[in-house]
Amino acid sequence: MQQAPIQSELWRGIKGCIPVLLGIVPYALVLGAQAAQKGLSVIEVPLMTGLNFAGGSEFAAIQLWTSPPHIMLIVAITFLVNSRHLLMGAAIAPFLRHLPKRKALPALFAMTDESWALGLSDAKARTEQGMQPAFSLPYYLGTALVFYVAWVGFTTLGAALGPVLGDVEAYGFDMAFPAVFLVLMAGMWKGFAAARPWLVSLVVAALTYLFVPGAWYVAAGAVSGLIAAYVLAGDDA
């Protein structure tokens, strides 16, 4: 089947991610406001969000931020929070095998929860339609570009407006992204059998959260999900 032009695929990715911005914008405002309350300036906030570009770990870093900051503690917690990308990368890796490393590695660098969910969902839909390659890199990069610009821009705006808005969590903004992400995941539901690794990951993460202090539940959930996916794949073969 003939591939669509690169420009049209980029535009399709940009349009496809616009509804998800309803979750990113308030989430970014919350982070920016919290960073400002911790003493980060309007210049420092976009530097943090633009260079790191990983919302969950940025929230963790801000919660741990002191003056002077405990660098090694923040680095360790950031690693634990971002370890969920192990599971996400393993899920999307089969769709990237046709790409040379010079394209696959930047694609993985730009991977966020949102771009991963949209890219994976689109790849699976294209597979069902018999389209090859299933993974559309321009579509994926289109979503990633919008998320990057929105994330950096609105965290900066949140830092600027934080002193005026006060406690933005009181408005419930912090629940917007989890709600949108649950909707994205629901769109990829293919039955209980395919969701078993995610269920294992959820249970292990929840138990670790209850009984082990710190952010170890993130790493425990990611690793257990990878192991479950490997074991259950053998059962399905």
N, C-alpha and C positions, 0 to 999 in steps of 0.2 A: 504494500500500500504506500502511495506517495506521501512523503512527509510535508507538513505544512511549513510555509516560510517562517524563518526565524523571527521576524518582526511580529507576525501574527501570533506566534506562540508566546513571545514576550508579553504582548498585550493581553493575551488570554490569561496568563499568570497574574498580571496586574489586576485585571478585572475580577479574577477568581478569589483573590485574597482580600478584597475590599470589605466584605461582610465581617471578616475576622478582625478587622481593625476596631470594631466595636468592643472587642475584648482587650486589644492591645493599648488603646488610647488611655482609658482610665487606669489600667494597670501601670502604664508608664508614668502617669501623673502622680500616682501613689509613691512610686520609687523616687521620682525627682523631689517630691515634697519631703520624704523621709531623709533623703541625702542632704537637703538644705538644712533640715533640723539638726543633723549631725555636724554641721559646720562646713560642708562642701559648697564651693561657690558655683555660680552659673557657668563658669568656664570649666571647672573640674568635673561637673556632672556629665556633660557630653563626652569628655575625654574618657571617663570610666565606662560609660555605656557604649561608646563607639569602638573602643579598643577591646573590651571584653565581650560585649554583645551576647550576654547569657543572663536573662532576667532572674532566674531562680538563684543563681550564685551571687548576683549583685544585691538582691534582697538580703541574703545571708551575710554578705560582707558589710552592708550598712548596719545591720543589727549588731554586729560585732565591732563596729568602728569606734575607736577611742582616739584620744590625742595625748601622746603619739599612738599610732595604730600598732596592733600586734600582728606584724606582717605574716609570720609563719603560721599562726593560727588561722588567719583569713585565707591564706593559700591552701591550707589543708581542708578547710570547710568548703572552699570553692571547688576543689577537686572532688570531694565527696558528692556535692550537689550536682555537679556536671557529669558524674559517672553514669547517670541515666542515659547519656549519649552512647554508651556502649551498647545498650539494648536497641536504641533507635538506629544506630549505625548498622548493627547486624541485620535489622529488619529491612533496611533499604539497600544494603550492599548487593544483593542479587540483581538489582535493577541497574547497577552502575558498572557491571563487569565489562560492558562494551565500550566504556569510556577510557581513554588514555589517562594516566596518572595526572598529567598536567591539567586535566579538566575535572577528574574525580575528586582530587584533593581540595581544590577551591570550593567545589560543591559541598563537601563535607564540612569545610570551615564555615560556610554560610548557613549550616543546618541549625535551625531553631525548632522548638516544639511545633510552631505553626507551619513553617515551610516544610518540615518533615511530614507532618500529617497531610498537608495538601499535596505534596509531591508523591507520597506513597499512595494516597487514594487515587490520584490521577493515573499513576503508573498501572495500578491494578485495573482501573476502568479501561485503559487503553489495551491492556492484555486481553481482557474479555472481548474487546472489539476486534482483536486480531491485528492491532497496529504494532509495528516494529520500527525502531526500538520502543519498548514500552515506556521507558523513562524519557520524558521530554526535558532536556537540560534548559532550553530557553524558558519554558513555562516555569520551571523550578526557580531559575534565577530571577524571573519577573516577580515572583512572590517574595523572594528573599530581599530584593532591592526595596520593595515597598515597606516591608517589615523593618529593615534597617533604618531607612529614613524616618519612618514614623516613631520607632523606638527612641532614636537619638533626639529627634525633635521634641517629642512630648515629654521625655524625661527632663529635658532642658526647660521646657515650659513649666513643668511641675516644680522644678527648683526655683524658678522665678516667681511663681504664684504661691508657693508653699506657705510663706509667712502670712499671706492674705487669707488663704483657705483654711489654715489651721490643720486640725486632724482630718485628713481626707478619707481615712479609713472609716470614719463615722458615716460616710455616705454610701458605704458598701462597694466602693469602686474595686477593692481588692478581690471581689468575687467574680468580676466580669470575665477575666481570662479563663479561670477553671471552668466556668459555665460554657464558654465558647469551645474550649478544647474537648469537653465531654460531647458536645454536638458533633465535632469533627470525628471523634472516635466512633460515635454511633453510626456515622455514615459509612464506616469501613467494616461494620459488623458482618461477618460471614458465617455465623453459627458458633455454638459453644466450643466445638472441637478446635477451631482455629484460635479461640480466645484463651485456651487453657494456660499457655505460658504467661499471659497477662494476669490471669487469676492467681497463679502461683506467686508472681512478682508482687501483687497487691497484698496477699496474705502475709508473705514474709516481711514486706516493708511495714505493714501495720503492726505486726508482732514486735519487730525490732524497735519501732517507734515507741511502743508501750513499755518495753523492758530494757532498752539500751539507751543511755543518755547520748545527746549529741545528734549529728546528722547522719549517723551510720545507716539509718533506715533507707536512705537513697541508694547507697552502694549495695546494701543487702538485697534490695528489690531488683536492682539492675542485674546483679550477678545471678541471683536465683532465677530470674526470667530467662537469661541466656542459657543456663543449664537446663531448665525445663524445656525450652525450645529445641535444644539439641537432643534431649532424651525422647521427647514426644515425636520429634521428626522421625526418629528411628522406629517408633511404634507405628507411625502412619505409612512407612515405606512398604 
